[in-house]
Amino acid sequence: MTQPAAAPDVTIPADQPAPAPRPRRRWTLRRRLVVGIVALLAVLGAAIGTVSVVTLESVLVGQFDQQLRSAVSVSRTNVGPGGPGYGGEGLPDPRAVLDKQPIGTIAVVERGGLSAAGILVGPDGGTTFTNDQAELAMAAAVVRVPVTVDLGGELGEYRILAAATESGDTLLVGLPMADVNATAAALTTAIVLVILAGLILAALAATFIVRVALRPLQRVAETVSHVAELPLDRGEVALSVRVPEGDTDPGTEVGQVGAAVNRMLGHIGSALEARQASENKVRRFVADASHELRTPLASIRGYSELTRRGGHELPEDVVYSIGRIESESLRMTDLVEDLLLLARLDEGREIRRAEVDLTLMLIDAVSDAQAAGPDHDWQLDLPEEPITVVGDGPRLQQVVVNLLTNARVHTPEGTTVRIGLRADAGETVVSVADDGPGIPESIVPTLFERFVRGDASRSRKAGSSGLGLAIAAAIVQAHHGRIDVDSVPGATEFRLVLPS
């Protein structure tokens, strides 16, 4: 017979953490309250039922003992001199001893080590009372008080009592406890059924009552959830959401929670207003400063260009200095224009709405990128049908140009750049992917923030101002879209997602 192959031992390497245990699902407050109420009622019902059954059994057994003592008294008369069961020098007849007794009564008479036993049966016959059962009954009845003994067989439990007769014999009489046990069992069954029905009704009632009682807490949770869904991280926020006044009663526990939540929301609203006021002040300053800097920068650039083209013979170092002044003024002009654009975008301006053909836009942008970066491999993947969106065409083109410029400037020669366009589930996606060295993982979370620059080692040329991707993100956000990036060494992809 072939033995089954043993399962291979699985060893977890020392440097590999053991799998985390699955978190145990916690019960809700509603479930805990309902289960607690039902459990308490179950314990109380079980206690009351037990006491009721025990009390009933005690009363029934007490009455049964009185009946047993009467049966013993009658049987003693029957076995006494002149009685129908008197046996003289011999053992009495058990059937005569049981005269005038209920059906099922047993009797045992013991004299001088000899005993006679019998049971009273009805006209239809019945069970027998054996010698072994008689000995068992006599052994249990030595205490001379009513005791319960299980005689086994078809007889079952009997309540027995032994007494001495006038002739010095020992008489034992027993009555069946079937009726007492049946009554106790019927009561137990009734109590169990009533408790079960009561627990079911209590569970339904408790579920309804707890649900109604926790509705204010649910409304508080819905208010907090609604606040959590608000865009609190940007823009002017009018935090007017509050817990209903009816759920802020300080006299109740839920009302205390609701009032605390309202105080917290009021504090958060004040903090957001202060933050927005500070941001607005900074934006106005940036916009005003950028606007004011335009004129002097234009003057600097104009005078430097005029001096350079004036035909005057100037020392070489002066010509170099004037050229540097002109180039730096141009760079500062571009920086000021970018800052001014960001300030206007932050204020929600500079966005026009018209139908834009993204297919044609990408064709033009890739053509320009090929001319600016012929050392890169530019690949364009477009759908067969043109795709259009509603937005500001020049601004969207600026986003695409920024992404292509970023791929060209920050990747080495020979890098393949793939530009794709597709419509997907109500969204339009423009992707720009390259197989360059990738973006350092440390700056990916802040890549679209202002003045964030990549590692200088990635750039073949002078670093940018760090505003290109920030402007792209602001323009896309103004179009109610988003821009994402995934980057690992050898694969970087920007995704511009716009609503269709």
C-alpha positions in Angstrom: 0.0 0.0 0.0 1.5 3.3 -1.1 2.0 5.8 1.7 0.9 9.4 1.0 3.7 11.8 0.5 4.5 14.0 3.5 3.8 17.7 3.1 7.1 19.6 2.6 8.3 21.8 5.5 7.9 25.5 4.9 10.6 27.6 6.4 10.3 31.3 6.6 13.6 33.1 6.1 14.9 35.0 9.1 14.9 38.3 7.3 11.3 37.8 6.0 8.6 38.9 8.5 6.0 36.4 9.4 2.5 37.1 7.9 0.5 39.4 10.0 -2.5 37.8 11.7 -5.8 38.7 10.2 -7.5 41.4 12.3 -10.5 40.2 14.1 -13.7 41.9 13.0 -15.1 43.8 15.9 -18.8 43.9 16.7 -20.8 47.1 16.2 -22.2 48.9 19.2 -25.7 48.0 18.0 -24.9 44.3 17.9 -23.2 44.4 21.3 -26.2 46.1 22.9 -28.7 43.7 21.4 -26.6 40.6 22.3 -26.0 41.9 25.8 -29.7 42.5 26.3 -30.7 39.1 25.0 -27.9 37.4 27.0 -29.1 39.1 30.2 -32.7 38.1 29.5 -31.6 34.5 28.8 -29.7 34.3 32.1 -32.7 35.8 34.0 -35.1 33.4 32.2 -32.9 30.4 32.9 -32.7 31.4 36.6 -36.4 32.0 36.9 -37.2 28.8 35.1 -34.8 26.8 37.2 -36.3 28.2 40.4 -39.8 27.6 39.2 -39.1 23.9 38.3 -37.2 23.3 41.5 -40.0 24.9 43.6 -42.7 22.9 41.8 -40.8 19.7 42.2 -40.4 20.4 45.9 -44.1 21.1 46.3 -45.1 18.0 44.3 -42.6 15.8 46.2 -43.9 17.1 49.5 -47.5 16.3 48.5 -46.3 12.9 47.2 -44.6 12.1 50.5 -47.9 12.7 52.3 -49.6 10.3 49.9 -46.7 7.8 50.5 -47.1 8.1 54.3 -50.9 7.4 53.9 -50.1 4.4 51.7 -47.6 3.1 54.4 -50.3 3.6 57.1 -52.9 1.6 55.1 -50.4 -1.1 54.3 -49.4 -1.5 58.0 -53.0 -2.0 58.8 -53.3 -4.6 56.1 -50.4 -6.7 57.4 -51.4 -6.3 61.1 -53.4 -8.9 63.0 -56.8 -9.1 61.5 -55.7 -7.4 58.3 -56.2 -9.0 54.9 -52.5 -9.4 54.5 -51.7 -10.9 57.9 -49.7 -13.9 57.4 -49.5 -15.3 61.0 -46.2 -17.1 61.4 -45.6 -17.0 57.6 -44.9 -14.1 55.3 -47.9 -12.0 54.3 -49.3 -12.0 50.8 -47.9 -8.9 49.1 -51.1 -8.6 47.0 -53.2 -8.4 50.2 -50.7 -5.8 51.5 -51.4 -3.6 48.5 -55.2 -3.7 49.0 -56.8 -0.3 48.6 -53.5 1.2 47.1 -53.1 3.0 43.7 -52.1 1.1 40.6 -48.3 0.7 40.4 -47.7 0.6 44.2 -44.9 -1.8 45.3 -44.6 -3.5 48.6 -41.9 -5.5 50.3 -42.3 -7.3 53.6 -39.2 -8.6 55.4 -39.2 -11.0 58.3 -36.3 -13.0 59.8 -34.1 -12.5 56.7 -36.9 -13.6 54.3 -38.9 -11.2 52.2 -41.9 -11.1 50.0 -42.4 -8.5 47.3 -45.2 -7.5 44.9 -46.6 -4.8 42.8 -50.2 -3.8 42.2 -51.2 -4.0 38.6 -54.3 -2.9 36.8 -56.9 -5.1 35.0 -54.9 -4.9 31.8 -51.8 -6.3 33.5 -48.5 -4.4 33.9 -44.8 -4.7 34.8 -43.3 -7.1 37.3 -41.4 -6.4 40.5 -38.4 -8.6 40.7 -36.4 -9.8 43.7 -33.4 -7.8 42.6 -35.4 -4.6 42.4 -36.9 -5.4 45.9 -33.4 -5.8 47.4 -32.4 -2.5 45.7 -35.4 -0.8 47.3 -34.8 -2.3 50.7 -31.1 -1.2 50.6 -32.1 2.4 49.8 -34.9 2.6 52.5 -32.7 2.0 55.5 -32.9 5.7 56.5 -36.7 5.3 57.4 -37.5 8.6 55.5 -39.0 8.9 52.0 -36.3 8.5 49.4 -36.2 8.3 45.7 -34.7 5.3 44.0 -34.4 4.3 40.4 -35.5 0.7 40.2 -34.5 0.4 36.5 -36.3 -1.6 33.9 -39.9 -0.5 33.2 -40.5 0.7 36.7 -38.2 3.8 36.7 -38.1 6.1 39.7 -40.1 5.4 42.8 -40.5 7.2 46.1 -40.2 4.6 48.8 -40.6 4.6 52.6 -39.9 1.8 55.0 -41.6 1.3 58.4 -41.9 -1.4 61.2 -45.1 -3.3 61.6 -46.7 -4.3 64.9 -45.5 -7.8 64.5 -41.9 -6.6 64.1 -41.7 -7.0 60.4 -40.2 -4.4 58.0 -42.6 -3.0 55.5 -41.6 -1.0 52.5 -44.1 0.8 50.3 -43.2 2.7 47.1 -45.2 4.9 44.7 -44.2 5.6 41.1 -43.0 9.1 40.4 -43.9 9.1 36.7 -46.7 11.7 37.2 -44.4 14.0 39.2 -41.6 13.7 36.7 -44.0 14.2 33.8 -45.4 17.4 35.4 -41.9 18.7 36.0 -40.8 17.9 32.5 -43.9 19.5 31.0 -43.2 22.7 33.0 -39.6 22.6 31.9 -40.6 22.3 28.3 -43.1 25.1 28.6 -40.6 27.4 30.3 -37.9 26.7 27.7 -40.4 27.4 24.8 -41.6 30.5 26.5 -38.0 31.7 27.1 -37.0 31.0 23.5 -40.0 32.8 22.2 -39.4 35.7 24.6 -35.8 35.9 23.6 -36.7 36.1 19.9 -39.2 38.8 20.6 -36.8 40.6 22.9 -34.1 40.4 20.2 -36.4 42.0 17.6 -37.6 44.6 20.1 -34.1 45.4 21.3 -32.9 45.7 17.7 -35.7 48.2 16.9 -35.2 50.1 20.2 -31.4 50.3 19.9 -31.7 51.3 16.2 -34.0 54.2 17.2 -31.8 55.1 20.1 -28.7 55.3 18.0 -30.2 57.3 15.2 -28.8 60.5 16.6 -25.4 58.9 16.7 -25.8 57.8 13.1 -26.7 61.4 12.1 -23.5 62.6 13.9 -21.5 60.0 12.0 -23.1 61.1 8.7 -22.2 64.7 9.4 -18.6 63.8 10.1 -18.4 61.6 7.0 -19.8 64.5 4.9 -17.2 66.8 6.3 -14.5 64.2 5.5 -15.6 64.2 1.9 -15.2 68.0 1.5 -12.1 69.3 -0.3 -10.6 71.1 2.7 -7.1 71.1 1.4 -7.5 73.9 -1.1 -9.6 76.9 -2.0 -12.1 78.8 0.0 -14.0 76.4 2.3 -17.3 77.4 3.8 -17.6 74.8 6.5 -21.2 75.3 7.3 -22.0 71.6 7.9 -23.1 71.0 11.5 -24.8 68.3 13.6 -28.5 69.0 13.8 -29.5 71.0 16.9 -31.8 68.3 18.1 -28.8 65.9 18.4 -26.7 68.3 20.5 -28.6 68.1 23.8 -26.0 68.0 26.6 -28.4 66.0 28.8 -27.7 62.9 26.7 -24.5 61.1 25.9 -25.1 61.3 22.1 -26.0 65.0 22.5 -22.6 65.6 24.2 -20.8 63.9 21.3 -22.8 66.0 18.8 -22.1 69.3 20.7 -18.4 68.4 20.8 -18.4 67.7 17.1 -20.0 71.0 16.4 -17.4 72.8 18.5 -14.6 71.0 16.7 -16.1 71.9 13.3 -16.4 75.5 14.3 -12.7 75.5 15.3 -11.7 73.8 12.1 -13.8 76.3 10.1 -12.1 79.3 11.8 -8.7 77.7 11.1 -9.5 77.2 7.4 -10.7 80.7 7.1 -7.5 82.0 8.6 -5.5 79.8 6.3 -7.4 80.9 3.3 -7.0 84.5 4.2 -3.2 84.0 4.6 -3.0 82.2 1.2 -5.0 84.9 -0.5 -2.7 87.6 0.9 0.4 85.6 -0.4 -1.3 85.1 -3.8 -2.1 88.8 -4.1 1.4 89.7 -3.1 2.9 87.3 -5.7 0.5 88.5 -8.4 1.2 92.2 -7.6 4.9 91.7 -7.4 5.0 89.7 -10.6 3.0 92.3 -12.3 5.2 95.2 -11.0 8.4 93.3 -11.9 7.4 93.0 -15.6 8.2 96.7 -16.4 11.6 96.9 -14.8 12.6 93.6 -16.3 11.5 94.7 -19.7 13.5 97.9 -19.2 16.6 96.0 -18.1 16.3 93.6 -21.1 15.7 96.5 -23.5 18.6 98.7 -22.3 21.0 95.7 -22.3 19.9 94.7 -25.8 20.2 98.4 -27.0 23.7 98.7 -25.5 24.8 95.4 -27.1 23.4 96.5 -30.5 24.5 100.1 -30.4 27.7 99.6 -32.4 29.9 101.0 -29.6 33.3 99.4 -29.0 33.2 98.1 -25.5 35.7 96.1 -23.6 35.2 92.3 -23.8 34.3 91.9 -20.1 31.6 94.6 -20.5 30.1 92.9 -23.5 30.1 89.6 -21.6 28.5 91.3 -18.5 25.8 92.9 -20.7 25.0 89.6 -22.3 24.7 88.0 -18.9 22.4 90.7 -17.8 20.2 90.2 -20.9 20.0 86.4 -20.5 19.3 86.6 -16.7 16.6 89.2 -17.3 15.0 86.9 -19.9 15.1 84.0 -17.3 13.6 86.2 -14.6 10.9 87.4 -17.0 9.9 83.8 -17.7 9.9 83.1 -13.9 7.8 86.1 -13.3 5.3 85.1 -16.0 5.1 81.6 -14.5 4.4 83.0 -11.0 1.8 85.4 -12.4 0.1 82.5 -14.3 0.1 80.4 -11.1 -1.4 83.3 -9.1 -4.2 83.7 -11.7 -4.9 80.0 -11.8 -5.1 80.0 -8.0 -7.8 82.7 -8.3 -9.7 80.6 -10.9 -9.0 82.8 -13.9 -7.3 82.4 -17.2 -9.4 79.3 -18.2 -11.5 79.5 -21.4 -13.9 76.8 -22.5 -14.0 75.6 -26.1 -13.7 72.3 -28.0 -10.1 71.2 -28.2 -8.8 68.5 -30.6 -6.3 66.6 -28.6 -5.2 64.5 -31.5 -4.1 67.5 -33.6 -2.5 69.1 -30.5 -0.4 66.0 -29.8 0.7 65.8 -33.4 1.9 69.4 -33.3 3.5 69.0 -29.9 5.4 65.9 -30.9 6.6 67.5 -34.1 8.0 70.4 -32.1 9.6 68.0 -29.6 11.3 66.1 -32.4 12.8 69.4 -33.8 14.0 70.4 -30.3 15.3 66.9 -29.4 16.3 64.9 -32.5 18.5 62.7 -30.3 15.4 61.2 -28.7 13.2 58.5 -30.2 9.7 60.0 -30.2 6.8 57.6 -30.7 3.1 58.7 -31.0 0.2 56.3 -30.5 -3.2 57.8 -31.5 -6.6 56.2 -31.9 -8.2 56.0 -35.3 -10.9 58.6 -34.5 -10.0 62.1 -33.2 -10.6 62.8 -29.6 -11.8 66.2 -28.4 -12.4 67.7 -24.9 -13.8 70.9 -23.7 -11.2 73.2 -22.2 -8.6 75.9 -22.7 -6.6 74.9 -25.8 -3.5 77.0 -25.2 -3.3 76.0 -21.5 -3.7 72.3 -22.3 -1.0 72.6 -25.0 1.2 74.2 -22.4 0.7 71.1 -20.1 1.6 68.7 -23.0 4.7 70.8 -24.0 5.8 70.9 -20.3 5.6 67.1 -20.1 7.5 66.6 -23.4 10.1 69.1 -22.4 10.5 67.4 -19.0 11.0 64.0 -20.8 13.5 65.6 -23.2 15.6 67.5 -20.7 15.8 65.0 -17.9 16.6 61.9 -20.0 19.8 61.0 -21.9 20.3 60.8 -25.6 18.7 57.8 -27.3 15.8 57.6 -24.8 12.5 56.5 -26.2 9.5 58.7 -25.4 6.0 57.3 -26.1 3.0 59.6 -26.2 -0.4 58.0 -26.1 -4.0 59.1 -26.3 -7.1 57.1 -25.4 -10.7 57.4 -24.1 -11.5 55.3 -21.1 -14.7 55.1 -19.1 -15.8 58.7 -19.5 -12.2 60.1 -19.2 -9.6 61.1 -21.7 -6.1 60.0 -20.9 -2.9 61.5 -22.4 0.2 59.5 -21.4 3.9 60.5 -21.7 6.2 57.6 -20.9 10.0 57.2 -21.3 12.6 54.5 -20.5 15.0 57.0 -18.9 16.7 56.7 -15.5 13.4 57.5 -13.7 12.6 60.0 -10.9 14.1 59.7 -7.5 11.6 58.1 -5.1 12.2 60.8 -2.5 10.7 63.6 -4.6 7.8 61.7 -6.3 5.3 62.7 -3.5 6.2 66.4 -3.9 6.9 66.4 -7.7 4.0 68.7 -8.6 4.7 71.3 -5.9 6.3 74.6 -6.7 10.0 75.0 -6.9 10.6 71.3 -6.7 13.5 70.2 -8.8 14.8 66.7 -9.6 18.2 65.4 -8.8 20.8 67.4 -10.8 22.4 64.2 -11.9 19.4 63.4 -14.0 19.7 66.6 -16.0 22.0 67.1 -18.9 21.5 70.8 -18.9 20.8 73.6 -16.4 18.0 72.9 -14.0 14.6 74.5 -14.6 12.8 76.9 -12.2 10.8 74.1 -10.7 7.5 75.6 -11.8 6.7 73.6 -15.0 5.0 70.6 -13.4 3.3 72.8 -10.8 1.8 74.9 -13.6 0.8 71.7 -15.4 -1.0 70.4 -12.3 -2.7 73.7 -11.7 -4.0 73.9 -15.3 -5.3 70.3 -15.1 -6.9 70.9 -11.8 -8.7 74.0 -13.2 -10.1 71.6 -15.9 -11.4 69.3 -13.1 -8.8 66.6 -14.1 -5.7 65.2 -12.5 -2.2 64.4 -13.4 -0.4 61.2 -12.1 3.1 59.8 -12.3 4.6 56.4 -11.9 8.3 56.0 -12.0 10.9 53.3 -11.5 14.4 53.1 -13.0 13.9 52.5 -16.7 10.1 53.4 -16.8 8.5 56.7 -16.1 5.0 57.6 -17.1 2.9 60.8 -16.7 -0.8 60.5 -17.1 -3.0 63.5 -17.9 -6.6 62.6 -17.1 -9.4 64.9 -18.3 -13.2 64.5 -18.1 -14.6 63.7 -21.5 
